[in-house]
Amino acid sequence: MFIRTRIAPSPTGQDLHIGNAYTALVNYVFAKKYRGKFIIRIEDTDRTRFVEESEQRILASLDWLGIPHDEGPDTGGPFAPYRQSERLDQYKRVAEELVKKGHAYYCFCTQQRLEQMRKDQEARHEPPMYDGLCKTLDPHESQERVKAGLSHVVRLKVPDEGTTLFADIVRGEILFENKLIDDQVILKSDGYPTYHLGVVVDDHLMEISHVIRGEEWISSTPKHILLYQFLGWDIPNYAHVPLLRNPDKSKLSKRKNPVWVSWYKEQGFLPEAVLNYLATMAWAHPEGKDIFSVDEMMKHFDLKDIQTTAPVFDIEKLRWTNGEYIRKMDDAKLIEQISAFTHQIRPMNQMRQIIPLVRDRMKTLAEFSSLAGFFFERPKGYERPLKNELVALAKKAFESCDWNHEGMEKAIREAAEKKGVPAKDLFMELRVAVTGKTVGPPLLESLKILGKEEILERLSL
């Protein structure tokens, strides 16, 4: 079997959801492990929630993460087009075929009737399902209504009896009673397919071998299985991965956590660190590693090893992972990353001196500016009011000392002792006056980099 996987994001949000990035990673790794193809398909049939330019943002986020695709709306491919809105004729053709075979029917119910039907079902404590009114219409009469231009949708005709079974690579066999499966709308009145028809037609025509998606689609899968069976098409392999959760175990959502990939980029996270952390969400490295590359994941990964327990997406753990990547990066590469992130090119010699002082304190690229910004710009304010007499004392102590670690430390300690103040207080005052903050990189090493002339000017209040 030639492996072909896909993700099918909807352009209805800001850009790529971090949960979709997680699913994309699993699809990509599985396909590439077996030298298969990974496809991007844009499901843009929900026109009421369509967001202009969302598609480009989705593709840009995948590119930033480093999840390349073999076929898609931007690159094309043998099964183009890769946008559902450009494939409407195919869905209409299949829907009409299902109606002719007796596996679907035209429904003319108004929105008002459907709303009343649901209210009545709710009052009777019944599950909200279509009551099948139009299923009983004579097929000839239905065709006449369609020809007359009456507004209608196409519904799937689910058998009233029996069961629908499918095998899930992650979860084993899953069985549904047909009487509990709704007669789902598969083609809307505007000619656009619902998810259920669109996904089946596209996965079949694009020869998708494995449908790897979130567990929220498990309840929809029997509808898809029935469509495959009604159409006489081969059923793909299914694997439903667990959804990411907040630390409180609620579903990951923008109300509680940043969910857009672009936010993580803007906050200075490294794409390889984000992918590494996402890889640990539903799969564990056989050697128990927390830090590993996508290539290493590819070597060991198996869909059967995906856990069903909902993984917790913890930003603090991601920050730790990101910090590990920063610490193992060589100076030149880290300087390059910081320069690209801050859009500032600083003297390489100066940066090489600064990096060792801040690297172990950084968990994101954004933290470089807060930790090391004082090297490039004098503080515009101070975290607390300065004690001018101590600043003046430090300045006088530095005026004649040797400008090295030993000389500066000796000068400050002797000045503090002579004045009768604790040396730690004088060092703290010196830090605040020079950096504007009470916490930062090693002080004396920072002073040496800034230079004696600059320090004396900063202490001249």
C-alpha positions in Angstrom: 0.0 0.0 0.0 1.3 3.5 -0.9 0.8 5.7 2.1 -1.0 9.0 1.5 -2.1 11.2 4.5 -3.6 14.6 4.7 -4.8 17.4 6.9 -7.8 19.4 5.8 -7.9 22.7 7.8 -10.8 25.1 7.4 -9.9 28.8 6.8 -12.2 30.0 9.5 -9.8 31.4 12.1 -6.7 33.5 12.5 -4.4 30.9 11.2 -3.3 27.3 12.0 -4.7 26.0 15.4 -2.0 24.4 17.5 -4.2 21.3 17.7 -4.2 21.1 13.9 -0.4 21.5 13.9 -0.2 18.5 16.2 -2.4 16.4 13.9 -0.4 17.6 10.9 2.9 16.4 12.6 1.4 12.9 13.1 0.2 12.7 9.5 3.5 14.0 8.1 5.7 11.7 10.2 3.6 8.6 9.5 3.6 9.3 5.7 7.4 10.1 5.5 8.3 7.1 7.7 7.0 4.9 4.8 8.1 7.2 2.0 4.6 8.3 1.3 2.9 11.6 0.5 1.5 14.2 2.8 -1.2 16.4 1.4 -2.8 19.7 2.4 -6.5 20.2 1.4 -8.4 23.3 2.3 -12.0 22.7 3.4 -13.5 26.1 2.7 -17.1 25.1 2.2 -18.3 26.9 5.4 -18.9 30.2 3.7 -20.5 31.8 6.7 -17.3 31.5 8.8 -14.8 31.9 5.9 -11.9 34.3 6.8 -10.1 36.0 3.9 -6.3 35.2 3.9 -6.7 32.5 6.5 -5.5 29.9 4.0 -2.2 31.8 3.5 -1.7 32.1 7.2 -2.3 28.4 7.6 0.3 27.5 4.9 2.7 30.1 6.4 2.4 28.5 9.8 3.1 25.0 8.5 6.1 26.3 6.6 7.4 28.0 9.7 7.0 24.9 11.7 8.9 22.9 9.1 6.1 20.5 8.1 6.4 20.4 4.3 3.6 19.0 2.1 3.9 17.2 -1.2 0.5 18.4 -2.7 -1.7 21.3 -1.8 -3.4 24.5 -3.0 -0.1 26.4 -3.4 1.9 23.6 -5.0 -0.7 21.8 -7.0 -0.5 18.0 -7.6 -2.1 15.2 -9.5 -5.5 15.5 -7.7 -5.9 19.3 -8.0 -7.8 21.4 -7.2 -7.1 21.2 -3.4 -9.8 23.7 -2.3 -13.2 22.2 -1.8 -14.9 25.4 -3.1 -13.3 24.5 -6.5 -14.7 20.9 -6.5 -18.4 21.5 -6.2 -19.3 19.7 -9.4 -17.8 16.5 -8.0 -19.9 16.6 -4.8 -23.1 17.3 -6.7 -22.4 14.4 -9.0 -21.9 12.0 -6.1 -24.9 13.3 -4.2 -27.1 12.7 -7.2 -25.7 9.3 -7.6 -26.6 8.5 -4.0 -30.1 9.7 -4.5 -30.5 7.5 -7.7 -29.2 4.5 -5.8 -31.7 5.1 -3.0 -29.1 5.9 -0.4 -29.9 9.6 -0.1 -33.0 11.8 -0.6 -34.0 15.4 -1.1 -35.3 17.2 1.9 -37.5 20.3 1.6 -38.1 21.1 5.3 -37.9 24.7 6.2 -35.6 26.1 8.9 -38.7 27.0 10.9 -40.0 23.4 10.8 -36.6 21.9 11.8 -36.3 24.3 14.7 -39.7 23.4 16.0 -38.9 19.7 15.5 -35.8 20.0 17.7 -37.7 21.9 20.4 -40.3 19.1 20.5 -37.6 16.5 20.7 -35.9 18.4 23.5 -39.2 18.6 25.4 -39.6 14.8 25.0 -36.0 14.3 26.1 -35.1 12.7 22.8 -31.8 13.0 20.9 -31.9 15.8 18.2 -32.2 13.9 14.9 -34.1 14.5 11.7 -37.5 12.8 11.9 -37.4 11.4 8.4 -40.5 13.3 7.0 -39.0 13.8 3.5 -37.7 10.3 3.4 -41.3 9.1 2.9 -41.9 11.3 -0.1 -42.4 9.5 -3.4 -39.1 9.8 -5.4 -41.0 11.1 -8.5 -42.6 13.8 -6.5 -39.3 14.8 -5.0 -37.8 15.1 -8.5 -40.7 17.3 -9.6 -40.1 19.6 -6.6 -36.4 19.9 -7.4 -37.2 20.7 -11.1 -39.7 23.4 -9.9 -36.9 25.1 -8.1 -37.9 24.4 -4.5 -35.2 25.0 -2.0 -33.8 21.7 -0.8 -30.9 19.8 0.7 -29.7 16.2 0.2 -29.8 13.9 3.2 -28.0 10.6 3.8 -30.5 7.7 4.1 -29.2 5.8 7.1 -30.6 2.2 7.5 -33.1 2.0 10.4 -31.7 -1.3 11.6 -28.3 -3.0 12.0 -24.9 -1.6 13.0 -22.0 0.1 11.4 -18.5 -1.1 12.5 -15.1 0.3 11.8 -11.5 -0.5 12.9 -9.5 2.3 14.5 -5.8 1.8 14.5 -5.5 3.7 17.8 -8.7 2.5 19.6 -9.6 -0.9 18.1 -13.1 -1.8 16.7 -15.9 0.8 17.3 -19.5 -0.1 16.8 -22.5 2.2 16.2 -26.2 1.3 16.1 -27.7 2.6 12.9 -30.9 3.8 14.6 -28.8 6.3 16.5 -27.1 7.8 13.4 -28.8 10.9 12.0 -29.9 11.3 8.4 -27.1 13.9 8.0 -27.3 16.6 5.4 -24.6 15.9 2.9 -25.3 18.6 0.3 -26.6 22.0 1.4 -29.1 24.2 -0.5 -26.4 26.4 -1.8 -24.7 23.5 -3.6 -21.9 23.2 -1.1 -21.2 19.9 0.6 -21.2 19.4 4.3 -18.0 18.0 5.9 -19.3 14.5 5.7 -19.8 14.3 1.9 -16.8 16.5 1.1 -14.3 14.5 3.2 -15.4 11.2 1.8 -15.4 12.3 -1.8 -12.0 14.0 -1.5 -10.3 11.3 0.5 -11.4 8.8 -2.1 -10.5 10.8 -5.2 -7.2 11.8 -3.7 -6.4 8.2 -2.8 -5.9 8.9 0.9 -4.8 5.7 2.5 -4.9 6.7 6.2 -7.3 9.2 7.7 -5.5 10.4 10.9 -7.6 13.1 12.7 -8.9 14.2 16.1 -11.1 12.1 18.3 -14.0 14.6 17.9 -14.7 13.0 14.5 -15.3 9.5 15.9 -19.0 10.0 16.1 -19.1 11.1 12.4 -17.1 8.2 11.1 -20.1 5.7 10.8 -21.7 8.2 8.4 -18.5 8.2 6.4 -18.3 4.4 6.4 -21.9 4.2 5.2 -21.1 6.6 2.3 -18.1 4.5 1.3 -20.2 1.4 1.4 -23.1 3.0 -0.6 -20.7 4.2 -3.2 -18.8 0.9 -3.5 -15.5 2.6 -2.6 -12.6 1.1 -0.6 -12.6 2.4 3.0 -9.4 4.0 4.2 -7.6 3.2 7.5 -8.8 5.3 10.4 -6.8 6.6 13.4 -8.3 9.0 15.8 -5.8 10.8 18.0 -6.7 12.3 21.4 -7.5 16.0 21.6 -5.1 18.4 23.4 -6.3 19.6 26.8 -5.6 22.5 29.1 -3.9 21.8 32.4 -7.4 21.7 34.0 -8.3 18.9 31.5 -10.7 21.1 29.6 -10.6 21.1 25.8 -7.8 23.4 24.5 -9.4 26.6 23.4 -8.5 30.2 22.8 -10.5 31.2 25.9 -7.9 29.6 28.2 -4.7 29.3 26.1 -3.2 30.8 23.0 -4.1 28.4 20.2 -2.7 30.0 17.0 0.7 28.9 15.8 1.5 32.5 14.9 1.3 33.5 18.6 4.1 31.0 19.4 6.2 32.4 16.6 5.6 36.0 17.8 6.5 35.0 21.4 9.9 33.7 20.3 9.4 30.0 20.4 11.6 27.9 18.1 9.7 25.8 15.5 11.8 22.7 16.2 11.0 23.0 19.9 7.3 23.4 19.2 7.3 20.3 17.0 9.3 18.4 19.7 6.8 19.3 22.4 3.8 18.4 20.1 5.4 15.0 19.4 5.3 14.2 23.1 1.6 14.9 23.3 0.2 11.5 22.3 3.4 9.5 21.8 6.3 8.6 24.1 9.8 8.1 22.8 10.8 4.5 23.5 13.9 5.6 25.4 11.9 8.1 27.5 13.5 11.2 25.9 11.8 14.6 26.2 14.1 16.2 23.6 14.3 14.6 20.2 14.1 15.7 16.5 11.3 15.0 14.0 13.7 12.6 12.2 14.2 10.7 15.4 10.5 10.5 16.0 10.1 9.2 12.4 12.5 6.4 13.1 10.5 5.1 16.1 6.9 6.2 15.5 4.0 3.8 15.1 0.3 4.8 15.1 -0.4 1.8 17.3 1.7 3.4 20.1 -0.5 6.6 20.3 -2.1 6.8 23.7 -5.8 7.4 24.0 -5.5 9.5 27.2 -6.0 13.2 26.4 -2.6 14.9 26.6 -2.2 18.1 28.5 -0.7 21.0 26.6 1.2 23.0 29.2 2.8 26.2 28.0 5.3 26.1 30.8 6.5 22.7 29.7 6.8 24.1 26.2 8.9 27.0 27.5 11.2 24.5 29.2 11.5 22.5 26.0 12.2 25.7 24.1 14.9 26.7 26.7 16.6 23.3 26.2 16.8 24.0 22.4 18.3 27.5 23.1 20.9 26.1 25.4 22.1 23.5 22.9 22.3 26.0 20.1 25.8 27.3 19.2 26.5 31.0 19.6 26.4 31.8 15.9 23.1 30.1 15.3 21.5 31.7 18.4 22.7 35.1 17.4 21.3 34.6 14.0 17.9 33.5 15.5 17.8 36.5 17.9 18.7 39.0 15.1 15.9 37.6 12.9 13.4 37.7 15.7 14.3 41.2 16.9 14.9 42.5 13.4 18.1 44.1 14.6 21.7 43.3 13.6 24.1 44.0 16.4 28.0 43.8 16.5 29.0 40.1 16.4 31.8 40.6 18.8 29.5 42.2 21.4 26.9 39.6 20.9 29.4 36.8 21.4 30.3 38.3 24.8 26.6 38.7 25.8 25.2 35.3 24.8 27.0 33.3 27.5 25.6 35.6 30.2 21.9 35.2 29.2 21.6 31.9 27.3 20.8 29.8 30.5 18.2 32.3 31.6 16.4 32.4 28.2 13.4 30.2 27.5 12.2 32.1 24.4 13.9 34.4 21.9 11.7 37.3 23.2 13.4 37.1 26.5 16.7 38.3 25.1 15.5 41.9 24.9 14.3 41.9 28.5 17.4 40.3 29.7 20.0 42.0 27.6 18.3 45.2 26.3 20.4 47.4 28.7 23.5 46.5 26.8 22.2 48.4 23.8 20.1 51.1 25.3 20.3 53.0 28.6 17.3 52.4 30.9 14.5 54.8 30.5 13.2 54.0 34.0 14.0 52.0 37.1 12.1 49.2 38.8 12.4 51.1 42.1 13.7 54.6 43.1 17.5 54.9 43.1 19.4 55.8 46.3 21.5 58.6 44.8 24.1 58.6 47.5 24.9 54.9 46.9 25.0 55.4 43.1 27.5 58.3 43.6 29.5 56.0 45.9 29.7 53.3 43.3 30.7 55.8 40.6 33.5 57.2 42.7 34.7 53.7 43.5 34.9 52.9 39.8 36.7 56.0 38.7 40.2 54.7 39.6 39.8 50.9 39.7 41.1 48.3 37.2 38.3 47.4 34.7 38.2 43.7 35.3 36.2 41.4 37.6 38.6 41.4 40.4 39.3 45.2 40.3 35.6 46.1 40.2 34.6 43.7 43.0 37.4 45.0 45.2 36.5 48.6 44.6 32.8 48.1 45.5 33.5 46.1 48.6 36.1 48.6 49.9 33.7 51.5 49.2 30.9 49.7 51.0 33.0 48.9 54.0 34.4 52.5 54.2 30.8 53.9 54.1 29.5 51.3 56.5 26.8 49.8 54.2 26.4 46.1 53.2 28.2 45.3 50.0 25.2 43.5 48.7 23.2 46.8 48.9 25.8 48.7 46.9 25.9 45.9 44.3 22.1 46.0 44.0 22.1 49.8 43.6 24.8 49.5 41.0 22.7 46.9 39.1 19.5 49.0 39.1 21.3 52.1 38.0 23.0 50.4 35.1 20.3 48.0 33.9 17.1 49.5 35.4 16.2 46.2 36.9 16.8 44.3 40.2 17.4 40.9 38.4 19.6 40.2 35.3 22.7 38.6 34.0 25.9 38.4 36.1 26.6 42.1 37.1 30.4 42.5 36.9 30.7 40.6 33.6 28.0 42.9 32.2 29.8 46.0 33.4 33.0 44.8 31.7 31.2 44.4 28.4 29.7 47.8 28.6 33.0 49.5 29.4 34.2 51.8 32.0 33.3 55.0 30.2 29.7 53.9 29.6 29.2 52.8 33.2 30.5 56.0 34.6 28.1 58.0 32.4 25.2 55.8 33.5 26.1 56.5 37.2 26.3 60.2 36.6 22.9 61.2 38.0 
